[in-house]
């Protein structure tokens, strides 16, 4: 029973950390996109889409 509880906690931690990573990645991409618009420089969004498929559905 104790081993099962540990496994469930590990899975929950893994999921939350993954979600956090993607959220941070999305914020970073949005910031980079805003900056590139501000600097009038083209940004390769397709490259980011390839790198983060979960961010851009």
ZAPATOR-824986 format. One record per residue: residue in one letter; residue number from 0; x, y, z of N, C-alpha, C in turn. Coordinates in steps of 0.1 Angstrom, whole numbers, plus 5000, padded with zeros to 4 digits. Layout:
{type: A, seq: NUM, n_X: X, n_Y: Y, n_Z: Z, ca_X: X, ca_Y: Y, ca_Z: Z, c_X: X, c_Y: Y, c_Z: Z}
...
This chain:
{type: X, seq: 0, n_X: 5008, n_Y: 4988, n_Z: 5000, ca_X: 5000, ca_Y: 5000, ca_Z: 5000, c_X: 5009, c_Y: 5013, c_Z: 5000}
{type: X, seq: 1, n_X: 5019, n_Y: 5012, n_Z: 5008, ca_X: 5028, ca_Y: 5024, ca_Z: 5009, c_X: 5035, c_Y: 5026, c_Z: 4995}
{type: X, seq: 2, n_X: 5039, n_Y: 5015, n_Z: 4989, ca_X: 5046, ca_Y: 5016, ca_Z: 4976, c_X: 5037, c_Y: 5022, c_Z: 4965}
{type: X, seq: 3, n_X: 5024, n_Y: 5018, n_Z: 4966, ca_X: 5014, ca_Y: 5023, ca_Z: 4956, c_X: 5012, c_Y: 5038, c_Z: 4958}
{type: X, seq: 4, n_X: 5012, n_Y: 5042, n_Z: 4971, ca_X: 5010, ca_Y: 5057, ca_Z: 4974, c_X: 5022, c_Y: 5065, c_Z: 4969}
{type: X, seq: 5, n_X: 5034, n_Y: 5059, n_Z: 4970, ca_X: 5046, ca_Y: 5066, ca_Z: 4965, c_X: 5045, c_Y: 5068, c_Z: 4950}
{type: X, seq: 6, n_X: 5041, n_Y: 5057, n_Z: 4943, ca_X: 5040, ca_Y: 5057, ca_Z: 4929, c_X: 5030, c_Y: 5068, c_Z: 4924}
{type: X, seq: 7, n_X: 5019, n_Y: 5069, n_Z: 4930, ca_X: 5009, ca_Y: 5079, ca_Z: 4927, c_X: 5014, c_Y: 5093, c_Z: 4928}
{type: X, seq: 8, n_X: 5021, n_Y: 5095, n_Z: 4940, ca_X: 5027, ca_Y: 5108, ca_Z: 4942, c_X: 5037, c_Y: 5112, c_Z: 4932}
{type: X, seq: 9, n_X: 5046, n_Y: 5102, n_Z: 4928, ca_X: 5056, ca_Y: 5104, ca_Z: 4918, c_X: 5049, c_Y: 5108, c_Z: 4904}
{type: X, seq: 10, n_X: 5039, n_Y: 5101, n_Z: 4900, ca_X: 5032, ca_Y: 5104, ca_Z: 4888, c_X: 5026, c_Y: 5118, c_Z: 4888}
{type: X, seq: 11, n_X: 5020, n_Y: 5122, n_Z: 4899, ca_X: 5014, ca_Y: 5135, ca_Z: 4900, c_X: 5025, c_Y: 5146, c_Z: 4899}
{type: X, seq: 12, n_X: 5036, n_Y: 5144, n_Z: 4906, ca_X: 5048, ca_Y: 5153, ca_Z: 4905, c_X: 5053, c_Y: 5154, c_Z: 4891}
{type: X, seq: 13, n_X: 5054, n_Y: 5143, n_Z: 4884, ca_X: 5059, ca_Y: 5143, ca_Z: 4870, c_X: 5050, c_Y: 5151, c_Z: 4861}
{type: X, seq: 14, n_X: 5037, n_Y: 5148, n_Z: 4862, ca_X: 5027, ca_Y: 5155, ca_Z: 4854, c_X: 5027, c_Y: 5170, c_Z: 4857}
{type: X, seq: 15, n_X: 5028, n_Y: 5174, n_Z: 4869, ca_X: 5028, ca_Y: 5188, ca_Z: 4873, c_X: 5040, c_Y: 5195, c_Z: 4868}
{type: X, seq: 16, n_X: 5052, n_Y: 5188, n_Z: 4869, ca_X: 5064, ca_Y: 5194, ca_Z: 4864, c_X: 5064, c_Y: 5196, c_Z: 4849}
{type: X, seq: 17, n_X: 5059, n_Y: 5186, n_Z: 4842, ca_X: 5058, ca_Y: 5187, ca_Z: 4827, c_X: 5049, c_Y: 5198, c_Z: 4823}
{type: X, seq: 18, n_X: 5038, n_Y: 5200, n_Z: 4830, ca_X: 5028, ca_Y: 5211, ca_Z: 4827, c_X: 5035, c_Y: 5224, c_Z: 4830}
{type: X, seq: 19, n_X: 5042, n_Y: 5225, n_Z: 4840, ca_X: 5050, ca_Y: 5237, ca_Z: 4844, c_X: 5060, c_Y: 5241, c_Z: 4833}
{type: X, seq: 20, n_X: 5067, n_Y: 5231, n_Z: 4828, ca_X: 5077, ca_Y: 5233, ca_Z: 4818, c_X: 5071, c_Y: 5238, c_Z: 4805}
{type: X, seq: 21, n_X: 5060, n_Y: 5232, n_Z: 4801, ca_X: 5053, ca_Y: 5237, ca_Z: 4789, c_X: 5047, c_Y: 5251, c_Z: 4791}
{type: X, seq: 22, n_X: 5042, n_Y: 5254, n_Z: 4803, ca_X: 5037, ca_Y: 5267, ca_Z: 4805, c_X: 5048, c_Y: 5278, c_Z: 4805}
{type: X, seq: 23, n_X: 5060, n_Y: 5274, n_Z: 4810, ca_X: 5071, ca_Y: 5284, ca_Z: 4810, c_X: 5076, c_Y: 5285, c_Z: 4795}
{type: X, seq: 24, n_X: 5076, n_Y: 5274, n_Z: 4788, ca_X: 5080, ca_Y: 5275, ca_Z: 4774, c_X: 5071, c_Y: 5284, c_Z: 4766}
{type: X, seq: 25, n_X: 5058, n_Y: 5282, n_Z: 4769, ca_X: 5048, ca_Y: 5291, ca_Z: 4762, c_X: 5050, c_Y: 5305, c_Z: 4765}
{type: X, seq: 26, n_X: 5053, n_Y: 5309, n_Z: 4777, ca_X: 5055, ca_Y: 5323, ca_Z: 4781, c_X: 5068, c_Y: 5328, c_Z: 4774}
{type: X, seq: 27, n_X: 5078, n_Y: 5319, n_Z: 4774, ca_X: 5091, ca_Y: 5323, ca_Z: 4768, c_X: 5089, c_Y: 5326, c_Z: 4753}
{type: X, seq: 28, n_X: 5081, n_Y: 5317, n_Z: 4746, ca_X: 5078, ca_Y: 5319, ca_Z: 4732, c_X: 5070, c_Y: 5331, c_Z: 4729}
{type: X, seq: 29, n_X: 5060, n_Y: 5334, n_Z: 4737, ca_X: 5052, ca_Y: 5346, ca_Z: 4736, c_X: 5060, c_Y: 5359, c_Z: 4737}
{type: X, seq: 30, n_X: 5069, n_Y: 5358, n_Z: 4747, ca_X: 5078, ca_Y: 5370, ca_Z: 4750, c_X: 5087, c_Y: 5372, c_Z: 4738}
{type: X, seq: 31, n_X: 5093, n_Y: 5361, n_Z: 4733, ca_X: 5102, ca_Y: 5362, ca_Z: 4722, c_X: 5095, c_Y: 5367, c_Z: 4709}
{type: X, seq: 32, n_X: 5082, n_Y: 5363, n_Z: 4708, ca_X: 5074, ca_Y: 5367, ca_Z: 4696, c_X: 5072, c_Y: 5382, c_Z: 4697}
{type: X, seq: 33, n_X: 5068, n_Y: 5386, n_Z: 4709, ca_X: 5065, ca_Y: 5401, ca_Z: 4711, c_X: 5078, c_Y: 5409, c_Z: 4709}
{type: X, seq: 34, n_X: 5089, n_Y: 5404, n_Z: 4714, ca_X: 5102, ca_Y: 5411, ca_Z: 4712, c_X: 5105, c_Y: 5412, c_Z: 4697}
{type: X, seq: 35, n_X: 5103, n_Y: 5401, n_Z: 4690, ca_X: 5107, ca_Y: 5401, ca_Z: 4676, c_X: 5098, c_Y: 5411, c_Z: 4668}
{type: X, seq: 36, n_X: 5085, n_Y: 5412, n_Z: 4672, ca_X: 5076, ca_Y: 5422, ca_Z: 4665, c_X: 5081, c_Y: 5436, c_Z: 4668}
{type: X, seq: 37, n_X: 5085, n_Y: 5438, n_Z: 4681, ca_X: 5089, ca_Y: 5451, ca_Z: 4685, c_X: 5102, c_Y: 5455, c_Z: 4678}
{type: X, seq: 38, n_X: 5111, n_Y: 5445, n_Z: 4676, ca_X: 5124, ca_Y: 5448, ca_Z: 4669, c_X: 5122, c_Y: 5447, c_Z: 4654}
{type: X, seq: 39, n_X: 5110, n_Y: 5444, n_Z: 4649, ca_X: 5108, ca_Y: 5443, ca_Z: 4635, c_X: 5117, c_Y: 5433, c_Z: 4628}
{type: X, seq: 40, n_X: 5119, n_Y: 5422, n_Z: 4635, ca_X: 5127, ca_Y: 5411, ca_Z: 4630, c_X: 5119, c_Y: 5399, c_Z: 4628}
{type: X, seq: 41, n_X: 5120, n_Y: 5392, n_Z: 4617, ca_X: 5112, ca_Y: 5380, ca_Z: 4615, c_X: 5116, c_Y: 5369, c_Z: 4625}
{type: X, seq: 42, n_X: 5106, n_Y: 5362, n_Z: 4630, ca_X: 5109, ca_Y: 5351, ca_Z: 4639, c_X: 5104, c_Y: 5338, c_Z: 4633}
{type: X, seq: 43, n_X: 5112, n_Y: 5328, n_Z: 4633, ca_X: 5108, ca_Y: 5315, ca_Z: 4627, c_X: 5098, c_Y: 5307, c_Z: 4637}
{type: X, seq: 44, n_X: 5085, n_Y: 5310, n_Z: 4635, ca_X: 5076, ca_Y: 5304, ca_Z: 4644, c_X: 5074, c_Y: 5289, c_Z: 4642}
{type: X, seq: 45, n_X: 5077, n_Y: 5285, n_Z: 4629, ca_X: 5076, ca_Y: 5271, ca_Z: 4626, c_X: 5086, c_Y: 5263, c_Z: 4633}
{type: X, seq: 46, n_X: 5098, n_Y: 5269, n_Z: 4636, ca_X: 5108, ca_Y: 5262, ca_Z: 4644, c_X: 5103, c_Y: 5260, c_Z: 4658}
{type: X, seq: 47, n_X: 5097, n_Y: 5270, n_Z: 4664, ca_X: 5091, ca_Y: 5268, ca_Z: 4677, c_X: 5080, c_Y: 5258, c_Z: 4677}
{type: X, seq: 48, n_X: 5072, n_Y: 5258, n_Z: 4666, ca_X: 5061, ca_Y: 5248, ca_Z: 4666, c_X: 5067, c_Y: 5234, c_Z: 4665}
{type: X, seq: 49, n_X: 5078, n_Y: 5233, n_Z: 4658, ca_X: 5084, ca_Y: 5220, ca_Z: 4658, c_X: 5090, c_Y: 5216, c_Z: 4671}
{type: X, seq: 50, n_X: 5096, n_Y: 5226, n_Z: 4678, ca_X: 5102, ca_Y: 5223, ca_Z: 4691, c_X: 5092, c_Y: 5220, c_Z: 4702}
{type: X, seq: 51, n_X: 5081, n_Y: 5228, n_Z: 4701, ca_X: 5070, ca_Y: 5226, ca_Z: 4712, c_X: 5057, c_Y: 5223, c_Z: 4706}
{type: X, seq: 52, n_X: 5055, n_Y: 5211, n_Z: 4701, ca_X: 5042, ca_Y: 5207, ca_Z: 4695, c_X: 5030, c_Y: 5208, c_Z: 4705}
{type: X, seq: 53, n_X: 5033, n_Y: 5206, n_Z: 4718, ca_X: 5022, ca_Y: 5207, ca_Z: 4728, c_X: 5018, c_Y: 5221, c_Z: 4731}
{type: X, seq: 54, n_X: 5026, n_Y: 5231, n_Z: 4728, ca_X: 5022, ca_Y: 5245, ca_Z: 4731, c_X: 5013, c_Y: 5249, c_Z: 4720}
{type: X, seq: 55, n_X: 5017, n_Y: 5246, n_Z: 4707, ca_X: 5009, ca_Y: 5250, ca_Z: 4696, c_X: 5001, c_Y: 5238, c_Z: 4691}
{type: X, seq: 56, n_X: 4988, n_Y: 5237, n_Z: 4695, ca_X: 4980, ca_Y: 5226, ca_Z: 4691, c_X: 4977, c_Y: 5226, c_Z: 4676}
